[in-house]
Amino acid sequence: MFSFFKRKGKNDETLKNDGRETSISAGDVTGEAAEPGQEEVTTDLSLHPSQTVSQEQMYVLRFLNNELPPLKRNQLSLSGIEWNEQPNGIAVSAFVRNTVNREITLGDVPLLLLNEKNELKARDTFNLKEVGALPADSSRPWTFLFPSASFQSGVELGKENWSIAFDLTNRKHQLDLDEKWDATLPNEQKENLKKIVEKLGNPAKNELNFTGLSAASLENGNLSISLLIRNGYERNVNIEKLPLQLLDANGELVAQGQFNVGDFEVKANTTKPWTFVFPASLIQKEKPDLSKWSVRVTK
């Protein structure tokens, strides 16, 4: 199963997971209503009963599994180990991780193979029942063969920082709250946000758009706006810098500035709310009419 591991020695500095981690709520796959909690969970290595590995490979698997970060409760995750070209496709090894507090068995699930730029290299459906029953809080190594027919032409796949991910394209578009929002927002406000997202429906395919939620002038002269960032792509979108212009009900420029949001991720087929504050120094219009307003992203 893992014969294409090309690790050198136990003390070799190259002993690492080459791919990234992609995690989702387990309910997105199982259909059960179990939202990720704040509890951090480590996953124990679990081999399929039919798997046999050498002592050296067992050492490698244990080492790599111990390097994985904790997950939240009620998540499923795919953590890439390495990939290798095969005559009929690309063999991708990954840890399938489960932090549901019970054993689960999965069925047919579409998976994506993405390069370091989050560009789609391949998509195919796998019968994850073959992976076996995943124990609670476990991490099971498995190899997925993406056939050549599933490749996207012109997309290069580097040996590092790629990822294998669950394809949630056909999942109903839904709200995705940042951990801090999830921990501090009252349940009533969370339910209200869910209703707003449902009412808006799905964004256009392969579109990232911004919908205004609320705007308010602050006592210190700053101006705060909350947006719904809506991801219509079949992949997660990462934003580092976001240049925004705020227009009032008359279409006049109220404020503009660039927000450095770091590694801000909006998951595939989800809407994420976020608040941006324009400092008073960036406000260009006094007493704007914010009864109706809009934002646009500038180049």
NORZI-V568684 format. One line per field, one symbol per residue. burial: b if it has 16 or more other C-alpha atoms within 10 Angstrom, else e. Layout:
# NORZI-V568684
burial = ???
This chain:
# NORZI-V568684
burial = ebeeeeeeeeeeeeebbbbbbbbbbbbbbeeeeeebeeeebbbbbbbeeeeeeeeebeebbebbbeebeebbbbbbbbbbbbbeeeeebbbbbbbbbbbbeeebeeeeebbbbbbbebbbbbbbebebeebbebbbbbbbbbbbbbbeebbeeeeebeebbbbbbbbbbeeebbbbbeeeeeeeeeeeebeebeeebeeeebbeeeebbbbbbebebeeeeebebbbbbbbbbbbbbeeeeeebbbbbeeeebbbbbeeeeeeeebbbbbbbbeeebbbeeebeeeebebeebbbeeee
